[in-house]
Amino acid sequence: MRRRWIALSLPVLAAVTALGALPAGAQPRRSGGADAFLSLNGAAVRAHWRQSRLSGVLLLQGTDDERLALTLTLTRGSGRWSLPAVSAGPGDFEARVSPLPRTLVPGAYRLLVDATSSGAALPEQQLDVAIKAPREGVVDSAWISGADGRRLTVVSGSARRLYWHFHFATWPAGRLRLGVTLFGPHTKVSWIPTAHRPNVVAGLPARAHVRLRRGSWRLVLSAGGRKATGTPRPALVGGTPVATVHFTVV
């Protein structure tokens, strides 16, 4: 999957994928031992998003002839994520697996299913699973920096220029507008970023817009909403938060 970047922050939304039925005439895959078998029919993720963090459940359907312990692993490229183990059967079953790793991003994954019966391992089975993206997109990394690009969590109040970086694992759908709101001591400033690169939205020249008072600050990137009127600078009203960057001014 091609990745993009943006300089901002916001919360996330919810997406759902349905369990797919087997194609007509297809037979469930079976793995058997001397005393047990397991047939998997399909798997799907019901995904809910909040500020680019995943929650939800993975549903696994199948049939077995006795109670089995299932060990589940998601893989994507070189990445591997262990999921909570579940028990299933005997008979037709739909296993619900949660919680899911919150840092998973939208895209295609391979689900590895390892079953054991009374301590004896059955052959591993694999299924393809997709995690659907929310409309506002998903940011998998966000930070602030100085002109040198170095990540900062503490900033001097005399800083002349700061940059906000938001790396999008999945870009917002369609032509959703992006907006930024900066919150700090006695400060709330909103604007619509105008400088875009393939994966970055422009950072904020701090002194040009706000006074950096000592204390805790946060920058929220949102997608959607409508363009505000009667404001000193272009700003977005509403929208869904995608990610937030926190920092401290000293």
Protein Blocks (a to p, Z undefined) as FASTA:
>chain_A
ZZddddddddddddddddddddehiacdddddfkbccddfbdcdddddeehiacdddddd
dddfbdcdddddddehjbccddddddededjdddddddddfkbccddddddddddeehia
cddddddddddddfkopafbdcdddfkopacfbdcfkbfbdcdddddfbdcehjbdcddd
dddehiacddddfbdcfkbccdddfklmmccdeddddddddeedjddehiabdcdeejjd
fbdcddddZZ
